[in-house]
Amino acid sequence: MKFNFLFKTFIIGLSILFFASCDKDFNELGSEIVGNENYSLNKEAIDVVAYNQNIGVYRTSDLPINSLGYYNNEVFGKTKASFVTQLQLVTSSPKFYRTSSNIIIDSVYLYVPYYSTFKSTDSNTGDSTYELDSIHGSSEIDLKVYESKYYLRDNDPSTGFQQPQYYYSNQQSDIEAPVDFSMPLNIDNRNIQDSTATPDNSQNSKFVFSNKQIKIYKNIGTANVAVKERLAPGMLLSLRKDFFRNKIFNAPAGVLYNNNIFEDYFRGLYFKVDNAISSVNQGTLAKLNFANGYIRIAYRDNTSETNTTLTRRTLDIKLGGHSVNLINSDWSSPVTSPNSIVGDDRLYLNGMGGSMAIIDLFAGTSGAAKLQDIKDKNWLVNEANLTFTIDNTAMGTVAPEPNRIYLYDLNNKRPLIDYFADLTTSNSSKYNKFVHGGIIQKNTSDRGTTYKIKITNHVRNLILKDSTNVKLGLVVTEAITNPLNVNLFTPFNNGSVTTKFVPAMSVVNPLGTILFGSNPSVPSNQRLKLEVYYTKPD
């Protein structure tokens, strides 16, 4: 405990020192500029090199955010996202008194909340309204839930079980090989969010992501129908009672003892998505909060071993342990031969489709000479930005656009110093670090025009501290506050550096954008350049 306390104290002190140093550098530079009449403000646009890079297959096991659905983007094509997860007993070694066939199962339902924001509650009806986040599309999808019989291991046997086992976006065939597709678990064709229980296949072949508050009813079909429970918007599915009678109440001895044994016995659920018959060319793709999902079995059993009075109980099984997002995209980057010398004319950033851009500041012999010239002239950098112009013609007027792009140190797989120095926050965490930027700017037609990323401190370090001029990676992002990385199935070479990772939040975002690059063929007013505002001695 003492060691932990000292270690935490050391880390906190080191963080304070780091940010204080950043602030000190900024203040010292400012003190040399403000009020000194021997300096004048200048602006220069400096050539950079930016080119495309395919990401390919990437790790999707144990992601912090997962997607489910089918979506057709008019620019980047069709994407299907299925999902497999392990299950865990909330209470180990549950005690049953009746035999399996005599236990009365009232219901088995699965609930997975969506990412949503509460808005208000009607004082008369008690109904609440919500706004959904990260939903793309509004059409039906075909959703089937199966028992997963594929065991998701903790550790990789090829490393002598010394390293974690990774699973990748393209392993759908491996996951599906042992699945019994003749036995979906969500065969109930009623609308269980409606007190009339109208048959409409909304739980399976005509599934729709809805922003309505979920109301679970009791006494359906009688004059005493009433709301029993209210839940935030989410996936609510009625599952097969016969399956869970056999799997849980008729389980072999010992398999419900703890989750280590249970995870091997009941290996999980597989959520398989396809296009609905009514929506062949379009569907909906959404982020789901699977980590807070659960199965609830409501049943009646004897009160005790000696008391045969029926008592109503519930048994919860949470969606926990390992998980894998399975991604099927029919889009591939149209750039097969990236121009790493002068850059490409267009930069294709696509999340689940797997493409990014590489930015090289002060590239080549001419770039190195320019950087040295700046040092020799004692430039004091007030601001440095990369402004990316969106190709509106290529993006069209319908395709959704990513809210944000993210620039990072590609060589060392970490954010830039400007990311750490920016402590700004917003009501939505997606807009945190808004000074560092990367947030889309839109026109009056609500279409994107530019993304601007401020890298002032990064450029200052190149000039003043002889920092290594690393290459930068540019990707779309779902959440700027999460800088974690995931493994690439096939690493790619970045000059003398091998890139093995990409930001996790780039591969969970299904959207893409097309930006003008640095190739000389791009008109100068749209071409990517490094904009530097600086002062120097007269």
ZALOSE-305092 format. One line per 4 residues: number of its first residue (from 1); their letters; for each residue z, x, y of C-alpha. Coordinates in pm, 1 decimal, padded with zeros to 6 digits, always signed. Layout:
NUM) A) Z:X:Y ~ ...
***
This chain:
1) MKFN) +00000.0:+00000.0:+00000.0 ~ +00085.3:+00283.1:+00236.1 ~ -00248.0:+00448.9:+00164.7 ~ -00433.1:+00121.3:+00234.3
5) FLFK) -00250.6:+00079.3:+00564.8 ~ -00329.9:+00434.3:+00675.7 ~ -00691.6:+00399.8:+00565.9 ~ -00739.4:+00070.6:+00755.2
9) TFII) -00575.7:+00223.9:+01061.5 ~ -00814.1:+00519.4:+01043.3 ~ -01119.6:+00290.2:+01016.7 ~ -01010.2:+00074.7:+01311.2
13) GLSI) -00944.4:+00383.6:+01521.8 ~ -01281.7:+00529.8:+01430.6 ~ -01456.8:+00202.5:+01527.8 ~ -01282.0:+00197.2:+01866.1
17) LFFA) -01381.4:+00557.7:+01925.2 ~ -01743.6:+00478.4:+01831.7 ~ -01778.8:+00187.6:+02071.4 ~ -01591.1:+00372.8:+02342.8
21) SCDK) -01836.0:+00660.9:+02305.3 ~ -02130.6:+00421.4:+02338.8 ~ -01973.6:+00273.6:+02650.6 ~ -01899.7:+00620.4:+02787.1
25) DFNE) -02260.7:+00728.3:+02741.5 ~ -02380.3:+00415.1:+02917.8 ~ -02136.3:+00449.1:+03206.7 ~ -02208.2:+00819.6:+03255.4
29) LGSE) -02580.5:+00748.5:+03273.0 ~ -02522.0:+00465.4:+03514.3 ~ -02300.6:+00678.7:+03738.7 ~ -02580.1:+00930.9:+03770.7
33) IVGN) -02822.4:+00660.7:+03883.8 ~ -02650.3:+00400.2:+04097.3 ~ -02627.1:+00490.4:+04464.6 ~ -02811.6:+00819.6:+04429.6
37) ENYS) -03108.2:+00819.7:+04665.0 ~ -03272.3:+01116.8:+04488.2 ~ -03377.0:+00886.0:+04203.9 ~ -03646.6:+00616.0:+04185.6
41) LNKE) -03718.9:+00350.1:+03922.4 ~ -04033.8:+00392.3:+03712.9 ~ -04197.5:+00213.6:+03422.6 ~ -04426.1:+00357.7:+03156.6
45) AIDV) -04590.8:+00203.6:+02850.2 ~ -04599.2:+00461.3:+02570.6 ~ -04826.4:+00441.4:+02266.5 ~ -04663.3:+00379.0:+01929.1
49) VAYN) -04803.2:+00341.8:+01578.6 ~ -04737.5:+00019.0:+01385.1 ~ -04885.3:-00069.6:+01048.3 ~ -04834.2:-00306.1:+00755.1
53) QNIG) -04646.3:-00254.5:+00431.4 ~ -04634.0:-00484.2:+00130.0 ~ -04282.8:-00535.4:-00006.1 ~ -04381.1:-00667.5:-00347.1
57) VYRT) -04111.9:-00780.4:-00590.0 ~ -03751.6:-00763.2:-00468.9 ~ -03400.6:-00821.2:-00603.7 ~ -03284.7:-01181.0:-00573.8
61) SDLP) -02968.1:-01171.3:-00781.8 ~ -02641.9:-01264.2:-00606.6 ~ -02797.9:-01324.9:-00265.6 ~ -02562.8:-01464.6:+00001.9
65) INSL) -02816.0:-01741.1:+00080.8 ~ -03052.8:-01908.5:-00166.2 ~ -03354.3:-02136.1:-00133.1 ~ -03481.5:-02423.8:-00339.5
69) GYYN) -03803.8:-02617.9:-00305.1 ~ -04178.9:-02608.9:-00268.9 ~ -04354.3:-02550.2:+00060.3 ~ -04713.2:-02496.0:+00169.7
73) NEVF) -04748.8:-02288.7:+00486.8 ~ -05099.3:-02323.4:+00632.3 ~ -05104.5:-01951.1:+00718.9 ~ -04905.2:-01786.1:+00438.1
77) GKTK) -04976.9:-02018.8:+00147.2 ~ -04760.3:-02191.7:-00112.0 ~ -04410.4:-02086.9:-00208.6 ~ -04196.3:-02228.4:-00487.3
81) ASFV) -03829.3:-02132.9:-00508.8 ~ -03629.0:-02212.4:-00821.8 ~ -03272.2:-02110.1:-00893.4 ~ -03045.2:-02018.6:-01184.1
85) TQLQ) -02668.8:-01986.9:-01163.6 ~ -02373.0:-01924.8:-01388.6 ~ -02089.1:-02178.0:-01409.1 ~ -01712.4:-02133.1:-01403.2
89) LVTS) -01426.5:-02360.2:-01502.7 ~ -01198.7:-02440.8:-01209.8 ~ -00913.2:-02487.5:-01457.6 ~ -00916.9:-02279.6:-01774.9
93) SPKF) -00810.5:-02417.7:-02112.5 ~ -00825.7:-02788.3:-02022.2 ~ -00624.7:-03005.0:-02260.0 ~ -00785.3:-03308.2:-02425.9
97) YRTS) -00589.1:-03553.8:-02640.6 ~ -00848.8:-03788.3:-02782.8 ~ -01132.6:-03674.7:-03006.1 ~ -01462.4:-03606.0:-02832.8
101) SNII) -01618.5:-03934.5:-02940.2 ~ -01320.8:-04136.2:-02816.6 ~ -01290.9:-03984.2:-02469.1 ~ -01444.3:-04222.6:-02216.8
105) IDSV) -01672.5:-04046.4:-01968.5 ~ -01715.4:-04253.1:-01652.8 ~ -01954.0:-04016.9:-01469.1 ~ -02085.7:-03663.9:-01442.5
109) YLYV) -02233.4:-03563.3:-01112.0 ~ -02350.7:-03241.7:-00948.1 ~ -02298.0:-03182.8:-00576.6 ~ -02444.8:-02892.5:-00376.7
113) PYYS) -02397.6:-02908.3:+00002.9 ~ -02677.5:-02828.4:+00243.6 ~ -02623.1:-02613.8:+00550.0 ~ -02553.0:-02874.5:+00815.6
117) TFKS) -02375.1:-02932.1:+01145.9 ~ -02149.9:-03233.8:+01201.4 ~ -02251.8:-03438.9:+01505.8 ~ -02045.0:-03758.0:+01530.0
121) TDSN) -01874.9:-04043.7:+01343.5 ~ -01936.1:-04413.9:+01401.1 ~ -01596.5:-04571.7:+01471.8 ~ -01710.0:-04905.5:+01327.3
125) TGDS) -01873.2:-04798.5:+00999.9 ~ -01703.0:-04463.6:+00945.8 ~ -02045.0:-04309.2:+00882.6 ~ -02097.7:-03956.5:+01015.0
129) TYEL) -02423.5:-03800.8:+01129.9 ~ -02531.6:-03443.1:+01063.0 ~ -02810.4:-03207.1:+01158.3 ~ -02958.6:-02999.1:+00877.3
133) DSIH) -03029.1:-02629.7:+00914.1 ~ -03305.1:-02426.2:+00744.4 ~ -03513.0:-02716.7:+00611.2 ~ -03890.4:-02667.1:+00609.2
137) GSSE) -04104.6:-02970.7:+00539.2 ~ -04011.1:-03332.6:+00470.7 ~ -04206.9:-03434.3:+00160.6 ~ -04092.8:-03500.2:-00194.4
141) IDLK) -04053.6:-03232.8:-00462.3 ~ -04019.6:-03251.3:-00840.4 ~ -03671.4:-03125.5:-00933.8 ~ -03551.7:-03074.9:-01289.7
145) VYES) -03211.4:-02934.2:-01386.8 ~ -03175.2:-02773.0:-01729.5 ~ -02912.0:-02588.3:-01922.7 ~ -02980.1:-02217.3:-01874.3
149) KYYL) -02955.9:-02022.6:-02196.5 ~ -03031.1:-01685.4:-02038.8 ~ -02722.5:-01464.7:-02009.0 ~ -02686.5:-01296.7:-01668.2
153) RDND) -02515.8:-00966.1:-01738.1 ~ -02263.9:-00791.5:-01514.0 ~ -02391.3:-00439.2:-01579.8 ~ -02718.0:-00274.8:-01678.6
157) PSTG) -02718.2:-00138.0:-02038.2 ~ -02997.0:+00107.3:-01949.0 ~ -02744.9:+00291.4:-01727.5 ~ -02476.3:+00294.9:-01993.2
161) FQQP) -02326.1:-00013.8:-01822.3 ~ -02235.0:+00204.5:-01522.9 ~ -02454.5:+00020.4:-01268.3 ~ -02483.7:-00349.8:-01181.4
165) QYYY) -02754.2:-00549.5:-01353.3 ~ -03022.6:-00650.6:-01104.7 ~ -03258.0:-00944.5:-01140.8 ~ -03579.0:-00984.3:-00943.4
169) SNQQ) -03788.8:-01252.2:-00777.8 ~ -04056.8:-01247.7:-01050.3 ~ -03837.9:-01297.2:-01360.2 ~ -03902.9:-01669.0:-01400.5
173) SDIE) -04066.5:-01623.3:-01740.6 ~ -03760.2:-01434.6:-01868.1 ~ -03523.4:-01706.7:-01745.5 ~ -03740.3:-01987.8:-01885.0
177) APVD) -03805.4:-01838.1:-02230.0 ~ -03493.3:-01989.8:-02396.7 ~ -03485.2:-02314.5:-02190.9 ~ -03525.0:-02645.6:-02375.4
181) FSMP) -03765.0:-02822.6:-02139.8 ~ -03747.3:-03141.2:-02347.3 ~ -03392.7:-03202.1:-02223.2 ~ -03354.8:-03218.7:-01843.6
185) LNID) -03002.0:-03308.0:-01737.6 ~ -03094.8:-03518.8:-01432.2 ~ -03274.3:-03809.1:-01603.5 ~ -03100.9:-04086.7:-01405.9
189) NRNI) -03376.4:-04259.2:-01206.4 ~ -03140.9:-04456.5:-00978.4 ~ -03060.6:-04385.0:-00615.6 ~ -02689.8:-04308.0:-00649.7
193) QDST) -02654.2:-04277.3:-00272.3 ~ -02737.5:-04647.4:-00244.1 ~ -02483.6:-04914.9:-00338.0 ~ -02762.9:-05117.3:-00499.9
197) ATPD) -02859.6:-04823.9:-00726.8 ~ -03229.6:-04897.3:-00683.5 ~ -03454.2:-04713.1:-00934.5 ~ -03663.1:-04472.5:-00726.2
201) NSQN) -03652.3:-04133.2:-00907.4 ~ -03490.8:-03978.5:-00598.0 ~ -03277.8:-03760.5:-00827.4 ~ -03570.3:-03591.1:-01000.1
205) SKFV) -03947.5:-03639.8:-00966.1 ~ -03926.3:-03773.9:-00607.8 ~ -03640.6:-03567.1:-00473.2 ~ -03602.6:-03547.7:-00093.0
209) FSNK) -03361.5:-03339.2:+00115.0 ~ -03180.6:-03590.0:+00334.6 ~ -02953.9:-03544.5:+00635.9 ~ -02759.7:-03861.7:+00553.3
213) QIKI) -02390.5:-03848.4:+00477.1 ~ -02333.8:-03898.0:+00104.4 ~ -02135.8:-04204.8:+00007.4 ~ -02014.5:-04233.5:-00350.8
217) YKNI) -01953.9:-04595.2:-00447.8 ~ -01726.7:-04765.4:-00693.7 ~ -01770.0:-05105.6:-00861.0 ~ -02148.1:-05086.6:-00825.6
221) GTAN) -02312.3:-05409.4:-00938.3 ~ -02008.5:-05622.2:-00859.9 ~ -01886.6:-05818.2:-00560.5 ~ -01621.9:-05550.0:-00501.3
225) VAVK) -01857.6:-05257.9:-00440.1 ~ -01697.8:-05011.6:-00196.6 ~ -01723.2:-04654.4:-00074.2 ~ -01502.6:-04430.5:-00284.8
229) ERLA) -01580.3:-04091.1:-00130.7 ~ -01780.0:-03941.6:+00157.5 ~ -01942.5:-03598.9:+00150.0 ~ -02149.8:-03391.7:+00392.6
233) PGML) -02527.4:-03401.0:+00324.2 ~ -02618.5:-03232.7:+00001.4 ~ -02780.4:-03261.0:-00338.7 ~ -02608.0:-03529.5:-00545.2
237) LSLR) -02734.1:-03571.1:-00900.7 ~ -02602.4:-03781.4:-01187.6 ~ -02612.7:-03567.2:-01504.1 ~ -02632.4:-03663.3:-01871.2
241) KDFF) -02294.7:-03775.3:-02007.4 ~ -02400.9:-03717.4:-02369.6 ~ -02476.4:-03352.1:-02296.6 ~ -02137.6:-03285.4:-02135.0
245) RNKI) -01953.0:-03478.6:-02406.7 ~ -02092.3:-03237.8:-02659.9 ~ -02081.0:-02924.3:-02442.8 ~ -01729.5:-02966.3:-02302.6
249) FNAP) -01526.2:-03219.8:-02498.8 ~ -01672.9:-03116.9:-02833.8 ~ -01673.6:-02743.9:-02753.4 ~ -01582.5:-02495.7:-03029.3
253) AGVL) -01225.4:-02374.1:-03025.4 ~ -01151.5:-02102.4:-02770.2 ~ -01470.0:-02118.8:-02558.7 ~ -01289.2:-02294.8:-02271.3
257) YNNN) -01004.1:-02043.5:-02278.0 ~ -01123.9:-01840.8:-01976.0 ~ -01440.4:-01786.9:-01774.0 ~ -01534.4:-01461.0:-01946.5
261) IFED) -01579.3:-01656.8:-02268.7 ~ -01706.9:-01973.5:-02099.9 ~ -01987.8:-01793.2:-01914.1 ~ -02130.2:-01674.1:-02245.1
265) YFRG) -02089.3:-02015.3:-02408.5 ~ -02229.9:-02229.4:-02123.7 ~ -02463.7:-01983.0:-01955.5 ~ -02544.4:-02189.2:-01651.0
269) LYFK) -02788.3:-02428.0:-01488.6 ~ -03154.6:-02376.9:-01412.3 ~ -03297.1:-02568.0:-01113.4 ~ -03673.0:-02575.5:-01164.5
273) VDNA) -03896.6:-02691.7:-00879.4 ~ -04258.2:-02806.0:-00874.1 ~ -04472.5:-03015.3:-00643.1 ~ -04423.1:-03389.5:-00665.6
277) ISSV) -04718.9:-03601.0:-00778.2 ~ -04705.9:-03774.0:-00439.9 ~ -04700.4:-03438.7:-00254.5 ~ -04937.3:-03204.9:-00435.8
281) NQGT) -05016.6:-02993.0:-00129.7 ~ -04688.8:-03013.0:+00056.6 ~ -04320.3:-03041.2:-00017.6 ~ -03992.6:-02919.9:+00126.3
285) LAKL) -03806.9:-02590.8:+00097.2 ~ -03440.5:-02569.5:+00193.7 ~ -03140.5:-02339.2:+00198.3 ~ -02855.8:-02474.1:-00014.1
289) NFAN) -02491.6:-02374.5:-00014.3 ~ -02482.9:-02317.7:-00390.7 ~ -02159.0:-02117.4:-00366.7 ~ -01976.0:-02441.2:-00277.4
293) GYIR) -02150.6:-02651.5:-00539.4 ~ -01975.1:-02806.5:-00837.6 ~ -02004.8:-03041.3:-01134.0 ~ -01738.7:-03313.7:-01156.0
297) IAYR) -01670.1:-03493.6:-01482.4 ~ -01466.2:-03813.9:-01443.9 ~ -01320.2:-03926.2:-01776.0 ~ -01035.9:-04122.8:-01935.3
301) DNTS) -00805.5:-03974.4:-02196.6 ~ -00462.9:-04037.1:-02345.1 ~ -00171.0:-03967.3:-02113.9 ~ -00020.3:-03717.7:-02361.2
305) ETNT) -00010.3:-03631.8:-02728.2 ~ +00237.1:-03914.0:-02789.2 ~ +00132.5:-04163.1:-02520.5 ~ -00199.1:-04336.3:-02589.6
309) TLTR) -00217.6:-04504.3:-02249.7 ~ -00551.2:-04420.3:-02089.9 ~ -00534.0:-04201.0:-01778.8 ~ -00824.8:-04117.8:-01549.6
313) RTLD) -00881.8:-03745.2:-01498.7 ~ -01146.2:-03515.9:-01351.3 ~ -01267.5:-03179.4:-01471.0 ~ -01450.6:-02957.8:-01222.5
317) IKLG) -01698.4:-02682.0:-01304.3 ~ -01805.5:-02476.0:-01005.9 ~ -02136.0:-02301.3:-00950.0 ~ -02006.9:-01945.2:-00959.2
321) GHSV) -02064.2:-01603.4:-01110.3 ~ -02411.8:-01448.3:-01098.8 ~ -02722.5:-01621.0:-00967.0 ~ -03094.0:-01550.2:-00925.8
325) NLIN) -03350.8:-01699.2:-00687.0 ~ -03693.7:-01713.2:-00853.2 ~ -03978.8:-01694.8:-00602.1 ~ -04343.8:-01775.6:-00668.0
329) SDWS) -04576.7:-01714.4:-00374.0 ~ -04956.2:-01724.9:-00375.1 ~ -04989.3:-01527.1:-00050.2 ~ -05064.3:-01156.9:-00044.1
333) SPVT) -05101.6:-00940.1:+00265.4 ~ -05467.7:-00918.8:+00371.0 ~ -05415.1:-00553.7:+00469.3 ~ -05484.5:-00338.0:+00166.3
337) SPNS) -05530.5:-00006.9:+00349.9 ~ -05276.0:+00023.1:+00633.5 ~ -05375.3:+00261.2:+00912.7 ~ -05073.9:+00489.4:+00952.6
341) IVGD) -05254.6:+00713.4:+01204.4 ~ -05325.5:+00473.1:+01493.4 ~ -05182.6:+00155.3:+01343.3 ~ -05321.1:-00182.3:+01236.9
345) DRLY) -05463.6:-00444.2:+01472.1 ~ -05239.5:-00718.8:+01325.5 ~ -04888.8:-00699.4:+01179.3 ~ -04807.4:-00948.9:+00903.4
349) LNGM) -04437.4:-01024.7:+00866.8 ~ -04369.7:-01264.1:+00580.6 ~ -04033.2:-01332.6:+00422.1 ~ -04057.0:-01457.7:+00066.1
353) GGSM) -04421.1:-01352.6:+00045.3 ~ -04310.3:-00993.6:+00084.5 ~ -04465.9:-00804.8:+00376.9 ~ -04329.0:-00609.4:+00671.8
357) AIID) -04435.6:-00358.8:+00936.4 ~ -04348.2:+00005.4:+00995.0 ~ -04306.8:+00128.3:+01352.7 ~ -04343.6:+00496.9:+01436.9
361) LFAG) -04227.1:+00589.2:+01788.0 ~ -04365.0:+00913.8:+01933.3 ~ -04589.7:+00949.9:+01629.8 ~ -04794.8:+01255.2:+01540.6
365) TSGA) -04862.0:+01563.2:+01751.3 ~ -04935.7:+01368.8:+02068.5 ~ -04621.6:+01159.8:+02029.7 ~ -04401.4:+01464.0:+01976.6
369) AKLQ) -04555.2:+01623.7:+02285.3 ~ -04484.8:+01310.2:+02489.2 ~ -04121.4:+01306.9:+02379.7 ~ -04081.5:+01673.0:+02471.7
373) DIKD) -04240.6:+01608.9:+02811.2 ~ -03987.7:+01332.2:+02877.3 ~ -03703.5:+01566.9:+02788.6 ~ -03842.1:+01840.1:+03012.2
377) KNWL) -03867.4:+01596.7:+03304.5 ~ -03504.8:+01479.9:+03258.1 ~ -03584.1:+01111.7:+03232.6 ~ -03275.3:+00887.7:+03252.5
381) VNEA) -03363.6:+00574.0:+03058.5 ~ -03246.5:+00247.9:+03214.0 ~ -03409.5:+00024.3:+02952.8 ~ -03648.2:+00055.9:+02659.2
385) NLTF) -03814.5:-00236.4:+02482.1 ~ -04065.2:-00318.3:+02214.7 ~ -04239.6:-00647.4:+02296.5 ~ -04442.0:-00799.2:+02013.5
389) TIDN) -04711.2:-01050.3:+02110.5 ~ -04783.5:-01330.6:+01862.8 ~ -05144.3:-01391.8:+01761.7 ~ -05151.3:-01762.8:+01846.4
393) TAMG) -05503.6:-01807.5:+01716.6 ~ -05411.9:-01676.5:+01372.0 ~ -05081.7:-01869.3:+01362.4 ~ -05237.2:-02197.5:+01469.1
397) TVAP) -05046.9:-02493.6:+01607.6 ~ -04872.9:-02623.8:+01295.4 ~ -04728.4:-02335.8:+01091.5 ~ -04353.6:-02295.3:+01153.6
401) EPNR) -04250.2:-01967.6:+01311.2 ~ -03946.4:-01752.9:+01230.8 ~ -03675.4:-01777.1:+01490.3 ~ -03607.4:-01404.3:+01484.3
405) IYLY) -03736.8:-01065.1:+01374.9 ~ -03523.0:-00760.5:+01297.8 ~ -03585.3:-00391.3:+01368.9 ~ -03392.9:-00130.0:+01171.0
409) DLNN) -03378.3:+00235.7:+01070.3 ~ -03615.6:+00238.5:+00774.3 ~ -03530.3:+00590.4:+00661.9 ~ -03156.1:+00527.5:+00640.0
413) KRPL) -03165.9:+00149.0:+00569.0 ~ -02927.8:+00059.9:+00851.3 ~ -02933.6:-00115.6:+01191.9 ~ -03006.7:+00076.0:+01512.5
417) IDYF) -02731.2:+00184.1:+01749.7 ~ -02836.3:-00097.2:+01988.0 ~ -02743.4:-00346.4:+01715.8 ~ -02389.6:-00209.3:+01689.2
421) ADLT) -02346.6:-00174.7:+02066.1 ~ -02440.8:-00538.4:+02127.1 ~ -02127.6:-00753.5:+02084.7 ~ -02275.2:-01068.9:+02240.5
425) TSNS) -02215.6:-01396.6:+02056.5 ~ -02351.9:-01750.2:+02071.7 ~ -02257.2:-02098.1:+01953.5 ~ -02490.9:-02034.1:+01661.2
429) SKYN) -02453.3:-01701.4:+01481.5 ~ -02832.8:-01686.9:+01454.5 ~ -02838.0:-01605.6:+01826.0 ~ -02566.6:-01339.5:+01819.5
433) KFVH) -02665.8:-00997.2:+01956.1 ~ -02910.3:-01167.6:+02189.8 ~ -02924.6:-00864.6:+02423.0 ~ -03061.8:-00652.7:+02138.3
437) GGII) -03293.4:-00947.2:+02090.3 ~ -03576.9:-01021.5:+01853.4 ~ -03550.7:-01394.6:+01932.2 ~ -03876.1:-01586.9:+01966.3
441) QKNT) -03992.8:-01680.7:+02315.6 ~ -04195.4:-02002.6:+02336.4 ~ -04444.5:-02167.0:+02572.2 ~ -04443.6:-02524.4:+02703.1
445) SDRG) -04613.7:-02638.2:+02382.1 ~ -04316.1:-02506.9:+02181.9 ~ -04525.3:-02234.0:+02019.4 ~ -04414.4:-01873.6:+02004.5
449) TTYK) -04552.9:-01617.3:+02247.4 ~ -04349.1:-01297.3:+02203.5 ~ -04051.2:-01128.7:+02041.4 ~ -03870.8:-00866.4:+02249.4
453) IKIT) -03631.8:-00608.1:+02103.2 ~ -03425.1:-00381.9:+02327.2 ~ -03378.6:-00028.1:+02189.8 ~ -03244.8:+00147.5:+02499.8
457) NHVR) -02967.1:+00339.4:+02325.9 ~ -03193.6:+00444.2:+02042.1 ~ -03446.1:+00595.7:+02285.6 ~ -03167.8:+00760.4:+02488.9
461) NLIL) -03045.0:+00932.5:+02175.6 ~ -03394.0:+01064.0:+02101.7 ~ -03408.6:+01213.1:+02451.6 ~ -03053.3:+01328.5:+02514.4
465) KDST) -02910.1:+01398.7:+02172.3 ~ -03213.5:+01521.8:+01978.0 ~ -03168.4:+01243.6:+01722.7 ~ -03417.3:+01236.1:+01437.3
469) NVKL) -03719.8:+01026.5:+01524.5 ~ -03697.4:+00804.0:+01216.6 ~ -03949.4:+00537.7:+01129.8 ~ -03843.4:+00181.8:+01194.6
473) GLVV) -03884.3:-00124.3:+00973.7 ~ -03973.4:-00464.1:+01117.6 ~ -03908.6:-00784.3:+00921.3 ~ -03836.1:-01153.4:+00972.7
477) TEAI) -03468.4:-01237.3:+00934.5 ~ -03260.9:-01540.7:+00844.5 ~ -02929.2:-01410.7:+00981.4 ~ -02899.2:-01118.3:+01222.6
481) TNPL) -02528.2:-01069.2:+01149.8 ~ -02587.7:-00972.9:+00786.9 ~ -02737.5:-00620.3:+00765.8 ~ -02706.5:-00584.2:+00386.1
485) NVNL) -03002.3:-00467.2:+00175.8 ~ -03161.9:-00556.6:-00157.8 ~ -03348.8:-00335.3:-00402.0 ~ -03725.1:-00321.3:-00431.6
489) FTPF) -03865.9:-00341.4:-00782.6 ~ -04129.3:-00082.3:-00686.2 ~ -04023.1:+00155.1:-00403.8 ~ -04288.2:+00269.8:-00158.4
493) NNGS) -04337.4:+00608.1:+00006.8 ~ -04276.4:+00633.4:+00379.1 ~ -04405.7:+00980.9:+00453.7 ~ -04160.3:+01217.8:+00286.6
497) VTTK) -03902.4:+00937.8:+00242.2 ~ -03901.9:+00690.1:-00046.2 ~ -03802.1:+00339.7:+00058.9 ~ -03604.6:+00159.7:-00211.5
501) FVPA) -03447.2:-00123.5:-00012.2 ~ -03529.4:-00398.8:+00237.0 ~ -03292.6:-00618.8:+00440.0 ~ -03158.7:-00906.4:+00232.0
505) MSVV) -03199.2:-01155.4:+00514.6 ~ -03573.0:-01087.1:+00530.8 ~ -03643.3:-01199.5:+00173.9 ~ -03443.5:-01522.8:+00202.8
509) NPLG) -03648.8:-01641.7:+00501.3 ~ -03959.0:-01832.0:+00383.5 ~ -04141.8:-01808.9:+00716.6 ~ -04387.1:-01556.9:+00853.8
513) TILF) -04561.2:-01452.3:+01171.6 ~ -04867.2:-01251.4:+01276.7 ~ -04826.5:-01006.5:+01563.5 ~ -05071.2:-00789.3:+01751.9
517) GSNP) -05037.8:-00428.2:+01643.5 ~ -05100.2:-00087.4:+01797.2 ~ -05462.2:-00024.9:+01699.9 ~ -05679.8:+00069.7:+02003.7
521) SVPS) -05906.7:-00225.4:+01920.5 ~ -05633.7:-00463.2:+02041.5 ~ -05666.0:-00554.4:+02412.2 ~ -05420.9:-00351.9:+02619.3
525) NQRL) -05231.4:-00658.1:+02742.7 ~ -05154.3:-00758.4:+02381.0 ~ -05125.3:-00416.8:+02218.4 ~ -04781.0:-00305.0:+02104.6
529) KLEV) -04634.1:-00030.4:+02321.7 ~ -04291.9:+00110.8:+02396.5 ~ -04194.8:-00000.5:+02749.0 ~ -03957.1:+00244.0:+02915.8
533) YYTK) -03788.3:+00190.8:+03252.4 ~ -03647.8:+00519.2:+03375.3 ~ -03537.0:+00724.4:+03672.7 ~ -03603.4:+01091.1:+03739.2
537) PD) -03537.2:+01335.0:+04023.8 ~ -03785.0:+01304.6:+04314.4
***
